[in-house]
């Protein structure tokens, strides 16, 4: 375990240092358009095992592999017509596809939790793309936070949770999308496994068909499906129309709140603010109430994260 976590700049020197750390089996957190990811060489068993150790993440929870191009993704999974449609429409970007793992993929079995499928995406953030280009290989990267806690959207959030447990973090500013990628399963009937940065409606329009839905309680087949996840230390109450005694209110729309995801009711702004506002309210050590958020567009992803944040711990 490293003695201290180095802060690297998002430049060629920083990319070279991060790549060298990955090549040596170390861990580097880096920004994507969604949240900061905790990266390691996806081919290195010991490095991937260190991701689980640093986060306290259960080994049965698979990881997303990040690659620079669609051609690189095809090296690791069995491609399909649906994958081609969605990759053409949304990559690079906040969409993860779960596809059958190729027998010759050469990835650590820890990445997939020994499932026959792989979650893979091509990120859009220029820092992530620069790092992947410099490294030249697949990077396994869940969110760079202790398992089950609020996801990080700044380097400061990463350091608050993982300082001293990882080698480095790239300082890349705040993440623009602010919620994790949408995950679509394509190993069978196209299925929404997790709402996220690409609205479900846009995916269904691209495919020309509705997505099936993953049912709560079904076996985990992708990251981000644990019932209790993205959670602050304090209790969270959803769909709050008021602020009870002792609570902090996380508002949405024209409400009097301690912090507001979007006073104008803009779901894009709300998604970008979600985890940052939860971090700030959690630091005040009081129960958190949350205003209702519409269940449309990015609101589906916001509500998914809020429901998991409010779920009983250990669920």
C-alpha positions in Angstrom: 0.0 0.0 0.0 1.4 3.4 -0.9 2.5 5.8 1.9 0.9 8.8 0.2 -1.3 9.5 -2.8 0.3 11.6 -5.4 -1.7 14.3 -7.2 -0.9 14.3 -10.9 -1.7 17.0 -13.4 -3.7 16.3 -16.5 -0.8 16.8 -18.9 1.6 14.6 -20.8 3.9 14.2 -17.8 1.0 13.2 -15.6 -0.3 10.7 -18.2 3.2 9.1 -18.5 3.4 8.8 -14.7 -0.1 7.3 -14.4 0.7 4.8 -17.2 3.9 3.8 -15.5 2.0 3.2 -12.2 -0.5 1.1 -14.1 2.2 -0.9 -15.8 3.8 -1.6 -12.4 0.5 -2.9 -10.9 -0.6 0.3 -9.1 -3.8 2.2 -8.8 -4.6 5.7 -10.3 -7.9 7.5 -10.0 -8.8 9.6 -13.0 -11.8 11.8 -14.2 -14.3 10.6 -16.7 -17.4 12.5 -17.9 -19.5 10.6 -15.4 -17.5 10.2 -12.1 -13.8 9.6 -11.1 -12.8 6.1 -11.7 -10.2 4.0 -9.8 -8.1 2.4 -12.6 -5.8 -0.6 -12.8 -4.5 -2.7 -15.6 -7.5 -5.0 -16.4 -5.1 -7.9 -17.4 -3.2 -7.9 -14.0 -4.7 -10.1 -11.3 -2.9 -8.5 -8.5 -3.6 -5.0 -9.7 -7.3 -5.7 -10.0 -7.4 -7.4 -6.6 -6.0 -4.1 -5.2 -9.0 -2.2 -6.5 -11.3 -4.4 -4.5 -9.0 -4.1 -1.4 -8.7 -0.3 -1.7 -12.5 0.2 -2.0 -13.6 -2.6 0.3 -15.6 -3.8 -2.6 -17.1 -7.3 -2.6 -15.5 -9.6 -5.1 -18.8 -10.7 -6.6 -19.4 -7.2 -7.9 -17.9 -7.0 -11.5 -16.0 -4.0 -12.8 -16.3 -1.9 -16.0 -13.3 -2.0 -18.4 -12.5 1.3 -20.2 -10.9 1.3 -23.6 -10.0 4.1 -26.0 -11.8 3.0 -29.2 -14.6 0.8 -30.5 -12.0 -1.4 -32.2 -10.3 -2.0 -28.9 -13.7 -3.0 -27.3 -14.2 -5.6 -30.0 -11.0 -7.4 -28.9 -12.5 -8.3 -25.6 -16.2 -9.1 -26.3 -18.3 -10.8 -28.9 -19.8 -8.0 -30.9 -23.4 -7.7 -32.2 -25.6 -5.6 -34.4 -27.2 -4.0 -31.4 -23.7 -3.2 -30.0 -22.8 -1.6 -33.3 -25.9 0.6 -33.2 -25.4 1.8 -29.7 -21.6 2.3 -30.0 -22.1 4.3 -33.2 -24.7 6.5 -31.4 -23.2 6.9 -27.9 -19.5 6.2 -27.9 -17.4 7.8 -26.8 -19.8 8.7 -23.9 -21.5 7.6 -20.7 -22.8 4.2 -21.9 -21.6 0.8 -20.8 -22.4 -2.3 -22.8 -22.4 -5.8 -21.3 -21.5 -8.4 -23.9 -20.2 -12.0 -24.0 -16.5 -12.2 -23.0 -14.2 -13.5 -25.7 -12.3 -16.6 -24.7 -9.1 -15.0 -25.8 -9.7 -11.7 -24.0 -6.8 -12.1 -21.6 -8.4 -10.1 -18.8 -8.2 -11.0 -15.1 -11.2 -13.1 -14.1 -11.6 -10.8 -11.1 -12.8 -8.1 -13.5 -15.9 -10.0 -14.6 -16.4 -11.7 -11.1 -16.0 -14.9 -13.3 -19.2 -14.1 -15.2 -19.3 -15.0 -18.9 -19.9 -11.3 -19.8 -17.8 -8.1 -19.7 -19.0 -4.6 -19.0 -17.1 -2.2 -21.3 -17.2 1.4 -22.4 -15.3 4.1 -24.4 -15.2 7.2 -22.2 -15.5 10.7 -23.7 -13.6 12.8 -21.1 -10.4 14.1 -22.7 -8.3 13.2 -19.7 -9.5 9.6 -19.7 -8.9 9.4 -23.4 -5.4 10.8 -23.1 -4.6 8.3 -20.3 -6.0 5.3 -22.2 -4.0 6.4 -25.3 -0.8 6.7 -23.3 -1.3 3.4 -21.5 -2.4 1.4 -24.6 -4.3 -1.2 -22.8 -7.6 -2.0 -21.0 -8.2 -0.3 -17.7 -10.6 -1.7 -15.1 -12.2 1.2 -13.2 -15.1 1.3 -10.8 -15.9 4.6 -9.1 -13.0 5.9 -7.0 -14.6 5.8 -3.6 -15.0 3.4 -0.7 -17.6 0.8 -1.7 -21.2 1.7 -1.1 -20.4 5.4 -0.4 -21.1 8.5 -2.4 -19.4 8.5 -5.8 -16.6 11.1 -6.4 -17.0 13.9 -8.9 -13.8 15.8 -8.0 -10.3 14.8 -7.1 -10.9 16.1 -3.6 -13.7 13.6 -3.2 -11.3 10.8 -4.2 -8.7 11.9 -1.7 -11.3 12.2 1.1 -12.1 8.5 0.7 -9.0 6.8 -0.7 -5.9 8.9 0.3 -3.0 6.7 1.2 -4.7 3.6 -0.3 -3.9 4.4 -3.9 -0.8 5.6 -5.7 -2.2 8.7 -7.5 -5.1 10.7 -8.7 -5.2 12.9 -11.8 -6.6 16.4 -11.1 -9.1 16.8 -13.9 -11.7 19.2 -12.4 -15.4 18.4 -11.8 -17.1 15.7 -13.8 -19.7 17.2 -16.2 -22.3 14.4 -16.3 -22.1 13.6 -12.6 -23.8 10.2 -12.5 -22.4 6.9 -13.7 -22.8 5.4 -17.1 -26.0 3.8 -18.3 -25.5 0.0 -18.5 -27.2 -2.0 -21.2 -27.0 -5.8 -21.3 -26.6 -7.2 -24.8 -25.8 -10.9 -24.0 -29.4 -11.7 -24.8 -32.5 -9.5 -25.1 -31.4 -5.9 -24.8 -31.9 -5.0 -21.1 -31.5 -1.9 -19.0 -29.2 -3.0 -16.2 -28.6 0.5 -14.7 -29.9 3.9 -15.7 -27.2 6.6 -16.1 -25.7 9.3 -18.2 -27.5 8.4 -21.4 -31.3 8.6 -21.0 -33.1 5.4 -21.5 -35.4 7.0 -24.0 -32.5 7.8 -26.3 -31.2 4.2 -26.2 -34.6 2.8 -27.0 -35.0 5.3 -29.9 -31.6 4.2 -31.3 -32.5 0.5 -31.1 -36.1 1.0 -32.3 -37.4 -1.1 -29.4 -38.0 -0.9 -25.7 -35.4 -2.3 -23.3 -36.2 -5.1 -20.9 -35.6 -4.2 -17.3 -33.4 -5.9 -14.7 -35.5 -7.0 -11.7 -34.3 -6.1 -8.2 -33.2 -9.3 -6.5 -32.0 -11.0 -9.7 -28.4 -12.1 -9.7 -25.8 -9.3 -10.2 -24.7 -9.2 -13.8 -23.2 -5.7 -13.9 -21.7 -3.0 -11.6 -24.0 -0.7 -9.7 -26.8 -3.2 -8.9 -26.4 -3.5 -5.2 -29.5 -2.3 -3.4 -27.6 -0.2 -0.9 -25.0 1.9 -2.8 -23.9 5.6 -3.4 -24.8 6.2 0.3 -23.9 9.0 2.7 -23.3 8.3 6.3 -26.5 9.9 7.4 -30.1 8.5 6.7 -31.7 9.7 3.5 -35.5 10.3 3.1 -36.9 10.6 -0.4 -39.8 12.5 -2.0 -39.8 15.0 0.8 -42.3 17.8 0.5 -40.9 19.5 3.6 -37.9 19.6 6.0 -38.5 17.8 9.3 -36.8 18.9 12.5 -33.0 18.2 12.3 -33.0 17.4 8.6 -31.1 19.0 5.7 -33.1 19.4 2.5 -31.6 18.6 -0.9 -34.0 20.4 -3.1 -35.0 20.2 -6.8 -36.9 23.0 -8.4 -38.4 26.1 -6.8 -38.1 25.0 -3.1 -36.4 26.5 -0.1 -33.5 24.0 0.5 -30.1 23.8 2.2 -28.7 22.8 -1.2 -30.6 22.6 -4.5 -29.8 20.2 -7.4 -31.3 22.6 -9.8 -33.5 25.6 -8.8 -34.8 25.7 -12.4 -35.7 22.0 -12.5 -33.0 21.2 -15.1 -32.2 17.4 -14.9 -28.8 17.8 -16.6 -27.8 20.3 -14.0 -29.3 18.1 -11.2 -27.3 15.1 -12.4 -24.1 17.0 -12.5 -24.7 18.3 -8.9 -26.0 15.1 -7.3 -22.9 13.5 -5.8 -21.2 16.8 -5.0 -24.2 18.1 -3.1 -24.5 14.8 -1.3 -20.9 15.0 -0.2 -21.4 18.5 1.1 -24.5 17.7 3.0 -23.0 14.5 4.4 -20.2 16.5 5.9 -22.8 18.3 8.0 -23.7 15.1 9.8 -27.5 15.3 9.8 -30.3 13.3 8.1 -30.9 14.3 4.5 -34.3 14.8 3.0 -34.6 15.0 -0.8 -37.3 16.7 -2.9 -39.1 14.7 -5.6 -37.3 14.4 -8.9 -39.2 13.5 -12.1 -38.8 9.9 -13.3 -37.9 10.9 -16.9 -34.7 11.3 -18.8 -31.7 11.7 -16.5 -34.2 11.8 -13.6 -34.3 8.0 -13.9 -30.5 7.8 -13.1 -30.8 10.4 -10.3 -33.7 8.6 -8.7 -31.9 5.2 -9.1 -28.9 6.6 -7.2 -31.1 8.2 -4.5 -33.1 5.0 -3.9 -29.9 3.1 -3.4 -28.5 5.9 -1.1 -31.7 5.6 1.0 -31.8 1.8 1.1 -31.2 0.0 4.4 -27.4 -0.4 4.9 -26.1 -3.8 4.1 -29.0 -4.5 1.7 
